[in-house]
């Protein structure tokens, strides 16, 4: 799991892990949990018996058997005879009167090393939708559960507005009149109980629940330096202050400059856990020589294998980024590097095995025609692995002093 790796720089085997999907709904998003966590026990809970029934039918249809379905609210989690390695609470936390209460309930059933993933609606990004919700509340469309009549009135109202009216210009599009109009209108214009939060609000809730922030789920899209024309040449004040401000302040700064994220999507866990790993920047050659390389579990798909084999066979550039689209940046490798990655499809590999594989398929320096020496191959492989790890395609493990013999 990515958050475990980010927090501990350790690759974990998901077999035997226990995962909670809190507020699973009809199970549409729940499918990814057993797919991405092979061998894990999944527990789906929801307050709606009908949703639980649909979720069970959906997951059984796709052949997932190690899943338990329970009608239960988050506030009643303490009734479960489980402690969880991972809790997924997606698109639900912002509906609670106090998010900290829900976070505390999840924390009570979280293992000491466990991780919670949850999210809040952004009050800044969704400002115009909150204006719409207030408007339609004034019109009486949200007194009861909105239905077809209320949705028709929304469509009629929005279509009647001039195109340059702010609310229409910033929220309305053809999707609200198409086949998916019901879900889209109910989840935006007529969303009962919807509330928005800021980055400081998110951190306040975490502190109230005595939980430690780990990372934003889409953390690469929250780098404030990426908002500037010259990231390495920032205005003097920012250039001097950014290195010293907290992660909360950096995220808030991004949010104020570029409120584009609908969700404040985050990972958190029990507090006061000391960092137990050595950052890559501090790795010595000896550390690298005993490192183990893992392919990200989400890349172990038939499509990825097919494309990687084709790239290696046809000696062409391989676009890695198309297989993890959330990265949002083009990343590619040449065919020789693709060949080096092939063994990772079957099992993790020692770093030095990949170095030797590189030498086997690139025995000569293409510029000097001299044999590729060990040091050159080692440095090239190290550079590639760091690049791919930086974009979450690979996971690197450093062998600890307690490990004896062999590779991890």
C-alpha positions as a printed Julia matrix, in Angstrom:
408×3 Matrix{Float64}:
   0.0     0.0     0.0
   1.31    3.39   -1.01
   0.72    5.22    2.32
   2.51    2.47    4.27
   5.49    2.81    1.96
   5.46    6.62    2.25
   5.42    6.42    6.02
   7.84    3.54    6.58
   9.69    3.06    3.27
   8.7    -0.58    3.55
   6.91   -2.82    1.09
   4.28   -4.92    2.85
   2.59   -8.13    1.86
  -1.18   -7.53    2.02
  -1.96  -11.19    2.63
  -3.69  -11.5     6.0
  -4.18   -7.75    6.44
  -7.6    -6.52    7.56
  -9.08   -3.54    5.7
 -12.22   -1.56    6.49
 -14.26    0.24    3.85
 -16.27    2.66    6.0
 -19.36    3.87    4.17
 -19.0     1.49    1.23
 -22.29    2.52   -0.4
 -23.28    0.23   -3.27
 -19.72   -1.08   -3.54
 -18.73    0.63   -6.78
 -15.51    2.05   -5.31
 -15.06   -0.93   -2.99
 -13.93   -3.09   -5.9
 -10.48   -1.56   -5.92
  -9.68   -2.65   -2.35
  -9.63   -6.44   -2.93
  -8.08   -5.89   -6.37
  -5.18   -3.84   -4.97
  -4.74   -5.83   -1.74
  -4.53   -9.48   -2.71
  -5.1   -11.83    0.22
  -6.47   -9.17    2.55
  -9.69   -9.5     4.53
 -12.09   -6.69    3.56
 -14.89   -5.51    5.86
 -17.53   -3.3     4.21
 -19.86   -1.3     6.43
 -22.65    1.12    5.61
 -25.6     2.54    7.5
 -27.93    1.56    4.62
 -29.05   -2.08    4.48
 -29.98   -1.64    0.8
 -26.49   -0.33   -0.03
 -24.88   -3.26    1.77
 -27.06   -5.66   -0.23
 -26.0    -4.04   -3.51
 -22.32   -3.98   -2.47
 -22.42   -7.68   -1.62
 -24.0    -8.53   -4.96
 -21.46   -6.39   -6.82
 -18.35   -7.88   -5.18
 -19.65  -11.44   -5.37
 -20.38  -10.9    -9.07
 -16.71   -9.99   -9.57
 -15.56  -13.07   -7.69
 -14.34  -11.52   -4.42
 -15.04  -13.87   -1.54
 -12.93  -12.64    1.4
 -15.29   -9.73    2.07
 -17.67   -9.28    5.0
 -20.68   -6.95    4.78
 -22.18   -5.31    7.89
 -24.94   -2.75    8.34
 -23.28   -0.35   10.78
 -22.58    3.33   11.31
 -19.09    4.7    11.83
 -20.03    5.76   15.36
 -20.64    2.06   16.14
 -17.28    0.78   14.93
 -16.3    -0.12   18.49
 -18.85   -2.96   18.29
 -16.74   -4.77   15.68
 -14.39   -7.5    16.79
 -11.67   -6.22   14.47
  -8.58   -4.05   14.53
  -7.75   -2.74   11.07
  -4.51   -2.3     9.18
  -6.12    0.18    6.8
  -9.39    2.13    6.87
 -10.85    3.66    3.73
 -13.5     6.34    4.36
 -14.12    7.95    0.99
 -16.64   10.72    0.22
 -18.28   10.56    3.66
 -16.35   12.51    6.29
 -17.61   15.91    5.14
 -21.21   14.84    5.91
 -20.56   14.48    9.65
 -21.5    17.38   11.95
 -17.99   17.07   13.41
 -15.37   15.22   11.32
 -13.18   14.72   14.39
 -15.83   12.48   15.98
 -15.81   10.16   12.96
 -12.01   10.18   12.86
 -11.87    9.25   16.55
 -14.28    6.37   15.94
 -12.03    5.05   13.18
  -8.9     5.57   15.27
 -10.43    3.38   18.02
 -10.3     0.32   15.71
  -7.01    1.17   13.99
  -3.92   -0.93   14.66
  -0.88    0.96   16.04
   0.76    0.97   12.59
  -2.52    1.32   10.74
  -3.48    4.07    8.31
  -6.73    5.92    7.63
  -7.57    7.41    4.24
 -10.37    9.97    4.24
 -11.32   13.28    2.65
 -13.22   16.52    3.05
 -14.86   18.75    0.48
 -12.89   21.91   -0.22
 -14.86   25.03    0.68
 -12.71   27.11   -1.7
 -12.92   24.84   -4.75
 -16.64   24.18   -4.27
 -17.59   27.74   -3.3
 -19.94   28.18   -6.25
 -21.69   24.87   -5.6
 -22.29   25.9    -2.0
 -23.85   29.11   -3.36
 -26.09   26.94   -5.56
 -27.08   24.75   -2.63
 -28.05   27.83   -0.61
 -30.02   29.19   -3.56
 -32.0    25.98   -4.02
 -32.55   25.71   -0.27
 -34.12   29.19   -0.4
 -36.33   27.93   -3.23
 -37.5    25.03   -1.04
 -35.96   22.29   -3.18
 -34.05   20.67   -0.3
 -36.75   20.49    2.36
 -37.25   16.78    1.76
 -35.29   14.26   -0.3
 -34.95   15.92   -3.74
 -36.5    13.93   -6.58
 -37.27   14.37  -10.29
 -39.4    17.5    -9.77
 -36.65   19.27   -7.87
 -34.04   18.23  -10.43
 -36.22   19.53  -13.25
 -36.47   22.89  -11.5
 -32.68   23.03  -11.14
 -32.2    22.34  -14.84
 -34.85   24.86  -15.84
 -33.35   27.53  -13.58
 -29.76   27.05  -14.69
 -30.61   26.91  -18.39
 -32.65   30.1   -18.08
 -29.71   32.08  -16.67
 -27.53   34.11  -19.01
 -24.31   32.27  -19.85
 -22.18   34.99  -18.27
 -23.9    34.77  -14.87
 -21.18   33.62  -12.46
 -23.02   30.63  -11.01
 -23.82   29.23  -14.44
 -20.47   30.06  -15.99
 -18.51   28.36  -13.21
 -20.64   25.29  -12.54
 -23.0    24.38  -15.36
 -22.26   22.14  -18.35
 -24.01   19.68  -20.64
 -23.43   16.76  -18.25
 -26.22   18.06  -16.03
 -28.67   17.49  -18.87
 -27.37   14.09  -19.99
 -27.81   10.48  -18.89
 -25.93   11.0   -15.62
 -27.84   14.15  -14.7
 -29.52   12.62  -11.63
 -26.31   11.68   -9.84
 -24.51   14.86  -10.86
 -27.28   17.22   -9.75
 -27.89   15.4    -6.47
 -24.17   15.34   -5.66
 -23.67   19.04   -6.39
 -26.68   21.34   -6.58
 -29.02   19.4    -4.26
 -26.47   17.7    -2.0
 -28.05   17.62    1.46
 -25.64   17.95    4.37
 -22.73   18.95    2.15
 -20.1    21.07    3.9
 -16.8    22.55    2.87
 -13.49   22.76    4.7
 -10.06   24.33    4.33
  -6.59   22.9     4.94
  -6.49   24.48    8.45
  -9.91   22.91    9.15
  -8.53   19.51    8.1
  -5.54   19.8    10.43
  -7.78   21.0    13.27
  -9.94   17.89   12.89
  -6.86   15.65   12.9
  -5.51   17.32   16.04
  -8.89   17.01   17.77
  -8.92   13.29   16.95
  -5.26   12.96   18.05
  -4.2    11.69   14.64
  -1.01   12.42   12.73
  -1.13   13.72    9.16
   0.89   11.49    6.82
   0.35   12.92    3.35
  -2.2    14.11    0.84
  -3.29   11.16   -1.3
  -2.45   13.07   -4.49
   0.55   14.75   -2.87
   2.41   15.42   -6.13
  -0.39   17.76   -7.15
   0.05   19.9    -4.03
   3.58   21.22   -4.64
   3.39   25.0    -4.34
   6.63   25.44   -6.29
   4.93   23.96   -9.36
   2.68   27.05   -9.48
   5.56   29.36  -10.4
   7.09   29.95  -13.79
  10.58   29.31  -12.4
  10.29   26.84   -9.51
  14.01   27.11   -8.79
  13.97   30.9    -8.84
  11.09   31.91   -6.59
  10.42   35.47   -5.42
  12.9    36.3    -2.67
  10.46   36.19    0.24
   9.02   32.81   -0.75
  12.42   31.42   -1.64
  13.66   32.19    1.86
  10.54   31.22    3.81
   9.27   28.07    2.04
  11.98   25.73    3.36
  11.1    26.62    6.96
   7.3    26.56    6.96
   5.26   23.56    8.07
   3.58   21.09    5.73
   0.23   22.53    6.83
   1.33   26.02    5.79
   2.66   24.78    2.45
  -0.62   23.05    1.69
  -2.63   26.09    2.76
  -0.49   28.32    0.58
  -1.19   26.05   -2.41
  -4.9    26.04   -1.6
  -5.05   29.84   -1.49
  -3.13   30.22   -4.75
  -4.74   27.35   -6.69
  -7.95   25.93   -5.16
  -8.44   23.26   -7.83
  -8.91   20.14   -5.7
 -12.51   19.21   -4.95
 -11.34   16.88   -2.19
  -8.86   17.46    0.61
  -7.87   13.8     0.33
  -5.44   12.66    3.04
  -3.81    9.77    4.89
  -3.36    9.81    8.67
  -2.48    7.48   11.53
  -1.63    7.21   15.19
   0.68   10.04   16.32
   4.22   10.15   17.68
   5.66    7.4    15.51
   9.37    8.08   14.99
  10.78    7.89   11.47
  12.45    4.51   11.19
  14.0     4.75    7.75
  16.96    6.51    6.19
  16.02    8.99    3.4
  17.35    8.11   -0.05
  19.55   11.2    -0.04
  21.47    9.66    2.88
  21.89    6.19    1.37
  25.48    5.08    0.89
  26.65    2.82   -1.92
  26.52   -0.02    0.59
  22.84    0.71    1.23
  22.11    0.62   -2.48
  24.01   -2.62   -2.95
  21.67   -4.42   -0.55
  18.47   -2.62   -1.61
  15.42   -4.51   -2.86
  13.3    -3.18   -5.71
   9.53   -3.76   -5.91
   7.16   -2.94   -8.75
   4.16   -0.96   -7.51
   1.3    -3.48   -7.02
  -1.06   -1.43   -9.19
   1.27   -1.99  -12.15
   1.0    -5.76  -11.94
  -1.69   -5.92  -14.58
  -1.92   -7.87  -17.87
  -1.95   -4.58  -19.8
   1.24   -3.29  -18.16
   3.0    -6.6   -18.8
   1.86   -6.66  -22.41
   3.05   -3.09  -23.07
   6.36   -3.61  -21.27
   7.1    -6.78  -23.26
   6.19   -5.06  -26.53
   8.49   -2.13  -25.72
  11.39   -4.43  -24.9
  10.81   -6.55  -28.01
  10.35   -3.65  -30.43
  13.14   -1.51  -28.92
  10.98    1.56  -28.45
  10.23    4.11  -25.74
   7.85    2.9   -23.04
   5.32    5.4   -21.64
   5.09    4.28  -18.0
   2.82    7.15  -16.98
  -0.18    5.89  -18.95
  -0.53    3.05  -16.46
  -0.83    5.26  -13.37
  -2.71    8.21  -14.8
  -3.11   10.01  -11.46
   0.54   11.03  -11.64
  -0.36   13.71  -14.18
   3.1    13.86  -15.77
   4.63   12.07  -18.77
   7.31    9.58  -17.69
   9.05    7.21  -20.09
  11.97    4.8   -20.22
  13.94    3.31  -23.12
  13.78   -0.33  -24.17
  16.98   -1.31  -22.32
  15.56   -0.05  -19.03
  12.27   -1.78  -19.86
  14.14   -5.07  -20.18
  15.61   -4.49  -16.71
  12.12   -4.12  -15.24
  10.79   -7.39  -16.68
  11.9    -9.58  -13.71
   9.93   -7.3   -11.36
   6.72   -8.58  -12.91
   7.35  -11.91  -11.17
   9.0   -10.92   -7.89
  11.08   -8.2    -6.17
  14.7    -8.01   -7.29
  17.97   -7.09   -5.59
  19.34   -3.81   -6.91
  22.59   -5.48   -8.02
  20.68   -8.06  -10.08
  19.17   -5.2   -12.08
  22.62   -3.66  -12.49
  23.96   -6.89  -13.94
  20.93   -7.18  -16.19
  21.61   -3.67  -17.49
  25.21   -4.61  -18.28
  23.98   -7.72  -20.09
  21.71   -5.76  -22.43
  23.88   -2.64  -22.75
  27.41   -4.09  -22.67
  28.95   -1.13  -24.54
  28.82    2.61  -23.93
  26.89    3.9   -26.99
  29.13    7.01  -27.18
  32.62    5.62  -26.55
  32.0     1.99  -27.62
  33.93    0.99  -24.5
  32.62   -1.81  -22.25
  30.13   -0.61  -19.65
  31.91   -0.84  -16.31
  30.29   -1.74  -12.99
  30.35    1.81  -11.62
  28.72    3.28  -14.7
  25.97    0.63  -14.73
  25.44    1.09  -10.99
  25.0     4.88  -11.31
  22.67    4.62  -14.32
  20.46    2.07  -12.55
  20.43    4.12   -9.36
  19.32    7.21  -11.31
  16.54    5.31  -13.09
  15.26    3.7    -9.9
  15.15    7.04   -8.08
  13.23    8.6   -10.95
  10.65    5.82  -11.1
  10.37    5.65   -7.3
   9.78    9.4    -7.24
   6.73    8.9    -9.44
   5.47    5.92   -7.4
   6.14    3.25  -10.04
   8.71    1.44   -7.91
   9.26    0.94   -4.19
  12.76    0.67   -2.75
  13.69   -1.04    0.5
  16.94   -0.62    2.36
  18.12   -3.66    4.29
  18.22   -2.82    8.0
  21.06   -3.71   10.33
  18.89   -6.39   11.94
  18.4    -8.25    8.67
  20.71  -11.19    8.35
  21.81  -12.77    5.15
  20.19  -12.48    1.74
  17.96   -9.79    0.46
  14.62   -8.55    1.83
